[in-house]
Amino acid sequence: MKQEVLVLNNDYIPLNVCNAKRAIILVYLGKAEILHSHNNQTINGILESPSVVKLHHYVKRPMPELKLSRRSIFIRDNYTCQYCGRQTKDLTLDHVIPRHRGGASSWDNLVCCCRKCNSKKGGKLIDQANMKLIHEPRRPRYVPFISIVKYIEGKRNEIWSDYLPTFDDFCFAAEAKD
């Protein structure tokens, strides 16, 4: 019952991700319907476990705000060094315009960077270090109601991807693939 379930609002907009137990309770209480399910083998036979449920009533939520964090920069850049293109989990954050030159810690000035490129660039500007950015850093326009991590993982799930809207500007990897 630790399986995750995508919860859709009444208008089929992704609203949340919950565990299978919570989703079954929502269905049992008549608050949701199962759109997709998995058959799980149990001692007593086969149990239908939901994968996607849709709420019967619309739930109004304020639009979430995407917070600037290391993790959100790594996800935006798809764990790829924005100077050499190497994809790795061993990354640092780099200020395109170094802080000591007035560069801010903002969406437009932070990029993923491998340690080798970070050492090469140091406290210099990109031109001074003879380096180029693969993608100009920018703030993503789309903010999913579900967490960024769940959104990225959900896009890889064959069933969930049909319900998750595609926003190419969310992460640079999405632009490269589409």
C-alpha positions in Angstrom: 0.0 0.0 0.0 3.0 2.3 -0.3 2.3 2.8 -4.0 1.8 6.5 -5.0 -1.5 7.6 -6.6 -2.0 10.7 -8.7 -5.0 12.7 -7.5 -6.8 14.8 -10.1 -9.1 17.6 -9.4 -12.6 17.5 -10.9 -11.3 19.2 -14.1 -8.5 16.6 -14.5 -5.8 19.0 -13.3 -3.2 17.2 -11.2 -3.8 18.2 -7.6 -1.7 16.0 -5.4 0.1 12.7 -5.0 -1.0 10.4 -2.1 -0.5 6.8 -1.0 -2.8 4.0 -2.2 -4.4 3.7 1.2 -5.5 7.3 1.2 -6.8 7.0 -2.4 -8.8 3.9 -1.5 -10.4 5.8 1.4 -11.3 8.6 -0.9 -13.0 6.2 -3.3 -14.7 4.3 -0.5 -16.1 7.6 0.9 -17.5 8.5 -2.5 -15.2 11.5 -2.9 -13.2 10.1 -5.9 -13.4 7.6 -8.7 -10.6 5.4 -10.0 -9.4 6.2 -13.5 -6.5 3.8 -13.6 -5.5 0.9 -11.4 -3.0 -1.9 -10.9 -3.9 -5.4 -10.0 -1.8 -6.5 -6.9 -1.6 -10.1 -5.8 -2.5 -10.7 -2.2 -3.0 -13.7 0.1 -6.8 -13.4 -0.4 -6.6 -12.9 -4.2 -6.2 -9.9 -6.5 -6.6 -6.4 -5.1 -7.3 -3.5 -7.4 -4.9 -0.7 -6.3 -5.5 2.8 -7.8 -2.9 4.6 -9.8 -4.9 7.7 -10.8 -8.1 8.9 -9.1 -10.3 11.9 -9.9 -12.2 13.9 -7.3 -15.9 14.3 -7.7 -16.0 17.9 -6.4 -13.7 20.7 -7.5 -11.1 21.7 -4.9 -9.9 25.4 -5.3 -6.3 25.9 -4.5 -4.1 29.0 -4.8 -1.4 28.8 -7.4 1.8 27.6 -5.7 5.0 29.6 -5.7 8.2 28.0 -7.0 10.8 28.6 -4.4 14.5 29.1 -5.4 16.6 26.2 -3.9 19.5 24.1 -4.9 17.2 21.2 -5.6 14.9 23.3 -7.9 18.0 24.6 -9.9 19.3 21.0 -10.3 15.9 19.8 -11.5 15.5 22.8 -13.8 18.9 22.0 -15.3 18.2 18.3 -15.3 21.4 17.6 -13.3 23.5 18.7 -16.2 26.5 21.0 -16.1 25.4 24.1 -18.0 29.0 24.7 -19.3 30.2 21.3 -20.5 26.9 19.4 -20.7 28.0 16.5 -18.5 25.1 14.9 -16.6 26.0 13.9 -13.1 24.7 13.9 -9.5 28.0 15.5 -8.3 27.2 19.1 -9.1 27.6 22.5 -7.5 25.7 25.7 -8.1 27.5 28.5 -10.0 26.8 32.2 -10.1 27.0 33.2 -13.7 28.0 36.7 -12.5 30.0 36.0 -9.4 28.6 37.4 -6.1 31.7 39.5 -5.5 30.9 41.3 -8.8 27.3 42.0 -7.8 25.7 38.8 -9.0 22.6 37.8 -7.1 21.4 34.4 -6.0 18.5 34.4 -8.4 16.9 32.1 -11.0 18.6 34.2 -13.8 22.1 33.9 -12.3 22.3 30.4 -10.9 23.2 27.3 -12.9 24.3 23.7 -12.3 28.0 23.2 -12.7 30.3 20.3 -12.4 33.3 20.7 -10.1 35.8 20.8 -13.0 34.0 23.6 -14.8 33.4 25.4 -11.5 37.2 25.3 -10.8 38.0 26.5 -14.3 35.5 29.4 -14.1 36.3 30.4 -10.5 35.4 34.0 -9.7 35.6 35.1 -13.4 32.9 36.1 -15.8 32.0 33.6 -18.5 33.9 35.5 -21.2 37.0 35.8 -19.1 37.0 32.1 -18.5 36.4 31.3 -22.3 33.3 29.4 -21.4 29.7 29.4 -22.8 26.4 28.5 -21.3 24.4 25.7 -22.9 21.1 27.4 -21.8 20.5 30.9 -20.4 19.2 30.5 -16.8 15.6 31.7 -16.2 12.8 31.2 -13.8 10.4 28.4 -14.9 6.9 29.8 -15.8 5.0 26.6 -14.9 4.6 25.6 -11.3 2.8 22.2 -10.8 0.5 21.8 -7.9 2.3 18.6 -7.1 6.0 18.9 -6.1 8.6 19.4 -8.8 10.2 16.0 -8.0 6.8 14.2 -8.3 6.1 16.0 -11.5 9.4 15.0 -13.1 9.0 11.4 -11.9 5.3 11.4 -13.0 6.3 12.4 -16.6 8.3 9.1 -16.7 5.2 7.1 -15.6 3.3 5.9 -18.6 -0.1 6.3 -17.1 0.5 9.5 -15.2 2.1 11.3 -18.1 -1.2 11.4 -19.9 -2.6 13.6 -17.1 0.4 15.8 -16.4 0.5 18.9 -18.6 3.6 19.4 -20.7 5.4 22.6 -20.2 8.6 22.7 -22.1 10.0 25.6 -20.2 10.0 23.8 -16.9 13.3 22.2 -17.4 15.9 22.5 -20.1 15.9 18.7 -20.7 12.3 18.8 -21.8 13.3 21.4 -24.5 16.1 19.2 -25.8 13.9 16.1 -26.1 10.8 17.7 -27.7 
